[in-house]
Amino acid sequence: MGRRRSFPYLLTALRYIGCALPAVFFIRRPNVNWGLLLAYGMTVGVLQFSFLFSAVGLGMPAGLASLVMQMQVFFTMALAALLLGERPTPLRIAGAGLALIGLATIGSEHIGSAVLIPFLMTLVASLFWSMSNIVTKRAGKVDMFAFVIWGSLIPPLPMLAISLILEGPGPLLALPFISPQAIFSVLFIAYGSTLLGYGGWAILLGKYPAGMVAPFALLVPVVGFAAAFVFLGEAVTPLEMLGSLLIFAGLMLNVFGPRLWARLRVA
């Protein structure tokens, strides 16, 4: 049996078409200019996924890609300091550094399978994710679900064009014969991952400093390992367990460290 082909560029276009449909019918555009919506849609939906899928297509292992993508945490903190004037406390810097050591610990078992160009392309993808975080912060105090929905109007056409160039017209022509399982998958990604996931992420970015929110993305590989262990019976290596503990410790220091330090100073 031949290996089943995937069409990630077309799938990305479909996920954003599904997410953008409410904007056409009943969601009012948030009080932001089209430039911000364009910047958000291009960075998070077009450039991030284009570089990521291209890297995987060139040989970047998917598991390692999910780890490298978390470099957006540190890109976000740096960009927030440069562009938004956010100044992370020494404790939050220490927490981020501890989490980075944990991420490197997990990645040390996988890095040998990567090649340079796909690795660098994945880093660029994570940089565009961090840029979308800064754009979200720039949007200010607006309805973030509406912001994500209206921003989803941007990616479909560019991603359809990329799909036609790289994947050919076949997948697009086959859409009338799409299976119910595939339809469910697209709807889940559109509304579960994109709308709820990115919408909740945007709400947090709108309320809290980017340097405080971004590190929570480091839980992605940890949850992935845990889910693979529970549902698929995959073994978790000692280095993966150690790296996960370091990430948790870094997150706790990032979130609770400044409060505890302030209480200690008062005491």
C-alpha positions in Angstrom: 0.0 0.0 0.0 1.4 3.4 -1.0 1.9 6.2 1.5 -1.1 8.5 1.7 -0.4 12.0 0.5 -1.3 15.0 2.6 -2.1 18.4 1.3 -1.2 20.8 4.2 -1.4 24.0 2.2 -5.0 23.3 1.0 -5.9 22.1 4.5 -4.7 25.4 5.9 -6.7 27.4 3.3 -9.9 25.3 4.3 -9.3 25.8 8.0 -9.2 29.6 7.6 -12.2 29.6 5.2 -14.2 27.8 7.9 -13.0 30.1 10.6 -13.7 33.2 8.6 -17.3 32.2 7.7 -18.8 33.8 10.8 -17.3 37.2 9.8 -19.4 37.1 6.6 -22.6 36.5 8.4 -22.8 37.9 11.9 -19.5 38.9 13.5 -18.9 42.7 13.5 -15.3 43.7 12.5 -13.3 44.7 15.6 -12.3 48.3 16.0 -8.9 47.9 14.3 -7.6 49.0 10.9 -7.2 46.6 8.0 -3.4 46.9 8.2 -3.4 45.0 11.5 -5.8 42.4 10.3 -3.6 41.9 7.2 -0.4 41.7 9.3 -2.0 39.2 11.6 -3.4 37.0 8.9 -0.2 37.0 6.9 2.1 36.2 9.8 0.1 33.6 11.7 -1.8 32.0 8.8 0.4 32.3 5.7 4.0 32.8 6.5 4.2 30.7 9.6 2.6 27.7 8.0 4.2 28.1 4.6 7.7 27.9 6.1 6.7 25.2 8.6 5.2 22.9 6.0 8.0 23.5 3.5 10.5 22.6 6.2 8.7 19.3 7.0 8.5 18.6 3.3 12.3 19.0 3.0 12.9 16.5 5.8 12.3 18.3 9.1 11.0 15.6 11.5 7.5 16.6 12.7 8.3 16.0 16.4 11.4 18.1 16.3 9.5 20.8 14.4 7.0 21.1 17.2 9.9 21.7 19.6 11.7 24.2 17.4 8.5 26.2 16.9 8.5 26.9 20.6 11.4 29.3 20.1 8.6 31.7 19.4 8.5 32.2 23.1 11.9 33.8 23.2 11.4 35.7 19.9 8.2 37.1 21.4 9.9 38.2 24.6 12.7 39.9 22.6 10.3 41.6 20.2 8.0 42.7 23.0 11.0 44.4 24.7 12.2 46.1 21.5 8.8 47.1 20.0 6.4 47.4 22.9 8.7 48.5 25.7 7.9 45.5 27.9 10.7 44.9 30.4 10.7 41.4 31.8 11.8 41.1 35.4 15.0 39.1 36.2 12.9 36.3 37.6 10.9 36.0 34.4 14.1 36.0 32.4 15.4 33.3 34.7 12.2 31.3 34.3 12.4 31.6 30.5 16.0 30.5 30.6 15.2 27.5 32.7 12.4 26.5 30.3 14.8 26.9 27.4 17.2 24.5 29.1 14.3 22.1 29.4 13.3 22.5 25.8 17.0 21.9 24.7 17.1 18.8 27.0 14.1 17.3 25.2 15.4 18.3 21.8 18.9 16.8 22.4 17.5 13.4 21.6 16.1 14.5 18.3 18.4 17.3 16.9 20.7 14.8 15.1 17.9 13.9 12.6 17.5 17.5 11.4 19.3 19.1 8.5 20.3 22.7 8.4 18.0 24.3 5.8 14.7 22.8 7.2 15.8 23.6 10.7 16.4 27.3 9.8 13.1 27.4 7.9 11.3 26.1 11.1 13.0 28.9 13.1 11.7 31.4 10.6 8.2 29.9 11.0 8.5 30.4 14.8 9.6 34.0 14.2 6.5 34.7 12.2 4.4 33.2 15.0 6.1 35.6 17.4 5.4 38.5 15.1 1.7 37.6 15.1 1.8 37.8 18.9 3.2 41.3 18.7 0.5 42.3 16.1 -2.1 40.9 18.5 -0.7 43.1 21.3 -0.9 46.1 19.0 -4.6 45.5 18.4 -5.2 46.6 22.0 -8.4 46.1 24.0 -10.7 44.7 21.3 -12.9 41.7 20.9 -10.1 39.1 20.3 -12.4 36.4 18.9 -13.6 38.9 16.3 -10.0 39.8 15.6 -9.1 36.2 15.0 -12.2 35.6 12.8 -11.7 38.7 10.7 -7.9 38.0 10.5 -8.9 34.6 9.1 -10.2 36.3 5.9 -6.5 36.9 4.9 -4.9 33.5 4.6 -7.3 31.5 2.3 -6.4 33.1 -1.1 -2.6 33.1 -0.6 -2.7 29.5 0.7 -4.9 28.4 -2.2 -2.4 29.9 -4.6 0.5 28.1 -2.8 -1.5 24.9 -2.9 -2.1 25.1 -6.6 1.6 25.8 -7.2 3.0 23.1 -4.9 0.3 20.5 -4.6 -1.3 20.9 -8.1 -5.0 21.3 -8.9 -5.9 17.7 -8.1 -6.7 18.1 -4.4 -8.8 21.2 -5.1 -10.8 19.4 -7.8 -11.3 16.5 -5.5 -13.1 18.6 -2.8 -16.6 17.7 -4.0 -15.8 14.1 -3.1 -14.4 14.8 0.3 -15.2 12.3 3.0 -17.3 13.0 6.2 -14.2 12.3 8.3 -12.2 14.9 6.4 -15.0 17.4 6.7 -15.0 16.8 10.5 -11.2 17.2 10.6 -11.4 20.6 8.8 -14.2 21.8 11.1 -12.3 20.7 14.2 -9.1 22.5 13.1 -11.1 25.6 12.0 -13.2 26.0 15.2 -11.3 24.0 17.8 -7.7 24.8 17.0 -8.0 28.2 15.1 -11.0 29.9 16.7 -10.8 28.6 20.2 -7.1 28.0 20.4 -5.8 31.2 18.8 -8.8 33.1 20.1 -8.0 32.2 23.7 -4.4 32.9 23.1 -5.2 36.3 21.7 -7.4 37.1 24.7 -4.5 36.3 27.1 -2.1 38.4 25.0 -4.6 41.3 25.1 -4.7 41.2 28.9 -1.2 40.3 30.1 2.4 41.1 29.0 3.6 39.0 26.1 6.6 37.8 28.1 4.2 36.3 30.7 1.8 34.6 28.2 4.2 33.3 25.5 6.1 30.8 27.8 2.9 28.7 28.2 3.4 27.6 24.6 6.3 25.5 25.9 3.7 23.2 27.4 2.8 22.0 23.8 5.6 19.4 23.5 5.0 18.3 27.2 1.3 17.7 26.6 2.2 16.0 23.3 4.5 13.5 25.1 1.9 13.0 27.9 -0.9 12.3 25.4 1.3 9.9 23.4 2.1 8.0 26.6 -1.5 7.9 27.8 -3.4 7.2 24.5 -0.8 5.6 22.3 1.4 3.8 24.8 4.6 5.5 23.6 7.5 5.4 26.1 8.7 8.7 27.6 12.5 8.8 27.9 14.3 10.1 31.0 15.6 13.2 29.1 12.0 14.0 28.0 10.8 13.7 31.6 13.7 15.9 32.9 13.1 18.5 30.2 9.4 18.6 31.0 10.1 19.1 34.7 12.5 22.0 33.8 9.9 23.6 31.6 7.2 23.3 34.3 9.7 24.9 36.8 10.5 27.7 34.4 6.8 28.4 33.9 6.2 28.5 37.6 9.1 30.9 38.1 7.8 33.0 35.3 4.3 33.3 36.6 4.6 33.2 40.4 8.2 34.3 40.9 7.6 38.0 40.8 4.7 37.8 43.3 6.6 35.6 45.7 9.6 37.9 45.5 7.4 41.0 46.1 5.9 39.3 49.2 9.4 38.3 50.5 10.6 41.9 50.1 7.6 43.2 52.0 8.1 40.6 54.8 
